[in-house]
Amino acid sequence: MISSVEIQKDGVLFVVTRNEDGGPHRRPINPGHIESGKYVPTDTSGEPPMVKAAADHAWTPDVVAAWQQRCEDQAKALEAEAAAAAAKEQEAVDAQARLDVQKARASQKEMLKTLIAEVLSEQAAKGK
């Protein structure tokens, strides 16, 4: 059973109920969220009348617009972080690939030196 609905400045509602032990449980309901890159308003049709009334009161066009902007800004920031992380990972992969190429070249040089030394040794042995 709902004890109360708290309304925050940013439009977030906290539906307060009582736990089995009598303590409060606060369930947040936001004006909306980003889904697949688009803002989706929260559907309160399945909520009790007290919650719907609080949402209708709190979620004015200005509050919803500010919340939407906040969600979009957060989504852009997360996308930027993901892009930066991907770039950093690619940089590490590229650096490892360069290192692998350097190691392979060094190994080839050593093999060539050994091969040349063997050929020269064989030639010297035949010439004696």
N, C-alpha and C positions, 0 to 999 in steps of 0.2 A: 504494500500500500504506500502511496506517495505521501511523504510528510510535507514536502514543499518543493518549489521550483525556484532556484536561485538564478538571477539574470546578471551576467557579467557585462562590463562596458563594451566589450568587443562582440557581444551578441551570443556568446556561449551560454547555454542553459545547463544548469546542474540539477538533475532530477534527484531529489534526496528521498531515500527510502530507509527503512530500518532493517538491519541484519537480524538473524536469529537471536544473536546475543543482545539485541537492542541498540547496537551502535549504528551510526549513520553510514549509508553507502551512497556515494555521489556518482551518478552516471552523466557524463557530459554529452550534450547534443550541440553540434556546430551548425551554423547556418548553411554550410555546404562544404564541398571538397573537390579536389581535382581528380578526375578519373579519365584515363586515356588522353591526357593533355587538355581536357576541357573541364570547365567549372560545372559542377552538378549541385543544384540546390537540394537541401535535405528535405525528404518527404516525411511530413509529420502525420500523415493520414492514419497511420496505425497507432499513434500515441493517444493516451487518455486526454479527455477534454481540457484538463488543467494544463497539460503540457502544450497542447495546440494553442490554447489561449495565450500562454506565456510567449510562445514563438511568434504568434501574430502580433503581439504587443512589442516584443523586443526587436524583431527582424524588420526594421523599417528599411526603405530603399537605401538610405545612407549607410546604415549598419551593414547591410548585405553587400553593398558595393565595396565598402572598406574591407570586409572579410574576404570577398572574392579577390581583391587586389593583394591582400596578404597571402592567400593561398597561391595565387599565380606567381608572386614574388618568391615564395618558398620553393615552388616547383622549378622556377628558373634557376634559383641558387643550387638546388639539388642537381639539375641538369649540368650546370657549369662545373660543379664538383665532380660529377661522374665523367665529364669530358676531360677534365684536368687529370683525374686518376687514370683514365684510359691512355692519355697522352704520355703520362709518366711511365705507365706499364710498357707502352710501345717503345719508349726511349730505352728502358731497361732491356727489352728483348733485342732491340737493335744493337745496343752496347755488347750484349752477350754474343750476338752473331758476329760482330766485328772481332771480338776476342777469340772466338772459335776459328775464324778465318786466319787470324794472326798465328794461333797455335798450329793450325794445319800447315801454314807456310813454313813455320820454323821446323816442324817435323819433316816436311819435304826437303828442306835445305840440309838437315842432318842426314837424311837418307841419301841424298845426292852426294854429300861429302863422303859418306861411307862407301858408296858405290864407286866413286872416283878413286878413292884410296885403294879399294880392292882391285880395280882395273889397273891402276898404276903398279900395284904390287905384283899382279900377274904378269904384266908386261916386263917388269924388271926381272922377274924370275925366269922368264923365257929368254931374255936378252943375255943372261949369264951363262 
